Amino acid sequence: MAAEAPSLPSVTYGECGYCGDAIREDGRRLPLQCQKCRGYFHLSCLRGPRPPALLGDQLFFFTCAMCDPLGEESCVRPNMLWVHVIHLALYNLMVGGTRGRKGFFRWNDDICGFINSNWAKLMPHRRKTQSWHSTVAGILSVNCPSVFQSGQKQFGEHGWWSLQKLSPPDPTVVLTSASEVRDRGSNKRALQGSGTVLPSEKRQRTSSGDVDFVPPRHSRFAQSHRHSAPDTSQHHHAAIATRTSLSSSSSSSL
């Protein structure tokens, strides 16, 4: 059963870069902003295929036809961080009228269910791992209370989640984070292609399927672990000296 969708204030974005009409939306079907001219454009005015946008979804690298040398639009979904994916999913659950529990939703049935049903829209470039549900649970906990709100106090049980503030993800924050991740990946591939070894960029795969940082050998973390390990070098040299002395004694006796 669907719940009553909350009312949202209207926001004015100025004039559409194509039709020239004013853009006034209520937080559901938001316009896209060109990454070059910074103008806003109605979704209905787009000249290319419309992106698979969700409610409150402005999270695309969009270039309008006027800023493209060939006069063609470009609209690409970035490789978003998990916290932004979950934020957008919860916003859609809350604004779309999905029945929850006083504005809270189950992490597995509702949040993971929404992500799973809209995976191609949210993360077309990311493959599913067997433990992605656990990743969602961990991201919710780590970003509480900065982004997400737990319903544990209200309901006396774990697993219920909501947004601290009923607003969609900030496109500037999302696209900037995605650009930084993309640029780091491009720089790493370029250096690897040149044969450069990057010890500080080593990664290892965790049990949740995410990539975790492995400290380089020269880092403070690695040094502390090396210093805590027993130093066997002196014992090794002493043993060699002892064996040499015994060998010399045996030779002289013969």
N, C-alpha and C positions, 0 to 999 in steps of 0.2 A: 504493500500500500504506500502510495506516495504521500509525503508530508507537504505542508504548505511552504512554498518557497519564500524566503525572507525578502523584504523590500530593500532595494539598494538605491543610494543617492545617484542622481545623474551627474556625469562628468563631461565637460566640454573640452574638446581637443583642438579647436580651431576649425579651419576649413580643409575639406578634402583636397588633396593635391591633384585629383583627376577631375571631379565634377564641380568643385568649388563650393559645395554646400557645407553648412556647418555640421560638425560631427559632435553629436551628443548621445552618449551611451550610458547605460545603467549598471555597468560592471559585468555584463554577461557576454555580449558579442562585441568585443573591443576592436578598434581599428589597428592596423599595422603601421609601424613607423619605419620609414626608409633609413637605412644605416648611413647613407651618404648626405642627402639633403635634409634629413631629420623631419621631413613632413609626414603627416598622417594621412591614411587612405582607408575609406570604407571597404569592408570586406566585399560588399556587393559591387564595388567599382573596380575590383581587380581585373586586369585584362588577361591574365594567365589563369591556369587552374587554381581554384581556391584551395588553400591549405586546409588540412583536416584539423581545424581549430576547435578547441574545447571552450567551455565557459571561462571567461576571464583570461583567455589565452592570447598573448601577444609575443610569445616566445619563439620568434623566428628571425633568422638573418634575412631581412627583406631589402631588396633594392628595387626601386620603382623603374618604370620603363624610361622615364625622362633622364635618369642618372646612369642608365646602362648605355655603353657605346653603340650597341646593336639595337637599342630600343626595346629590349626584352626584359620582362620582370624576372627576378630571381627570388625564390622563397625557400629557405632551407631550415629544417629543424636542427638546432644545435644538439650536441651530445651533452645533455643537461646533467648536473649533479643530482644524486638521489634525493637530497633534501628538497630540491626544487620540484622534482617529479612528484614526491609525496605531497608537497604543498599544493600543487595544482590539482592533484587527485582529491584531496580533502576539500578544497574550495568548490570543486564541481559537485561533490556529495552534499555539501551544505547549501549551495546556491541552487542546485538542480532539483531540489525537492525530494531527494532520497530520504526515506524514513530512517531515522536513527534513534537516538535516545537523548532527548533534550540537547540536541546539537552535537552529540558525540557519536562516534562510529567505531565499530569493531575493526581492529587492525588487520585481522586476517580475512574475515568474511567480506567486509565493506571496502577497506582501503586496498588491500591486495587484490580483491575481486575486481575493483574498478581498474587498477593498473593492468591486471591481466587481460581484461576485456578491451582495453585501449592501448595495448602495448605498441602496436604499429604506429599509432598517432603520437604517443609520448616518446618512445625510444626506438625509432626505426633502425638505428645503427647498432643497437646493443642486443646481444643474444641473451637468452634466459639461462641462468644457472640453476642448479638443483636447489640452492639455498638462498635464492633471492628474497624469499619471504622473511628469512632471518635478517637479511640486510635491512629490510623495511623496518622491522621491529627495533633493530639497533639504532637506526637513524632517528626514529621517533624519540627514543629515550635520550640519545645524546643531545638532541636539539630541543629538549624540554627543560625549562619553560621559555626559551628564547623565541621559538617559532610555534611549537605545538603545546597543547595543554592536555594533561592526563585527567581521565575521569575517575581515578582511583579514590580520591576523597569524596566525590559526589556519590559514587555507587558502591564503594567498599570492595571493589574488585578491579583487577588489572585488565588491560586490553581495550579500553575505551579511549578514543582520542578525538581532539578537536583542534582548531586553530586558535592561537592566542588572539588574533585579530582577523576579522572576516574581510580579507582583501586578497586579491590574486598575487602571485609572485611578481616582484618588481622586475620588469624586463631588462632594465639597465644592469641590475645585479646579476641576473641569470646569464645574459649574453656576455657580460664582461668575464664572468667565471668560466663560461664555455670557451671564450676566446683564449684565455690564459692556458687552459688545459690543452686546447688545440695547438697553440704556439709552442708549448713545451714539448708536445709530441712531435711537431715538425722539426724543431731544433734537434731533438734527440735522434730522429731518423737521419737527419742530414749529417750529424757527427758520426753516427754509426756507419753510414755509407762511406765516409772518408777514412774509416779504419780507426777512428779515435775511440779509446776505451774510456768509459765514464763510470768509475767506481762509485761516485756519489749518487749515481742514478740507478743503482741496482734495486730491483724490486723482487718480491716473492709473493706467491699466490697463497692467500689465506684459506681457511676452511670454508669461509662464507662466499668464496669466489671473487672477492675484491682483491685489489693489489695493495700490498702494504709496503712501507718503507723499510729497507734494510740499511742500517747505518754503515757508512764506509769505514775502512780499517783505521783511517786517521781521525775519525770523529771522537769527541769526548766520551760518548757512550761506549764505543768500541775500546777506547783506551782504558776506561774504568774496568771493563770486563777482562782485558788483558792483564791489568795490574792485579786484579783479584785472583788470577790463576797462579798456581805455584810455579816458581821459576826453577826449572830443572836443568838449566844450562850449566850451572856450576857443578852439579852432581855428575853431569855427563862428561865434562872435561876432567874431573877428578878421577872418574872411572877409567878414562883413556890413559891418564898418567899412571895409574896403578898398574894397569895391564902392561904398559910399556916397561915399567920398572921391573915387574916380575919376569918379563920376557928377557930383559937384559941380564938379570941375575941368573936365569937358567942357562943362557948362552955362555956366560963366563965360567959357570961351574963345570960345564962340559969341556 
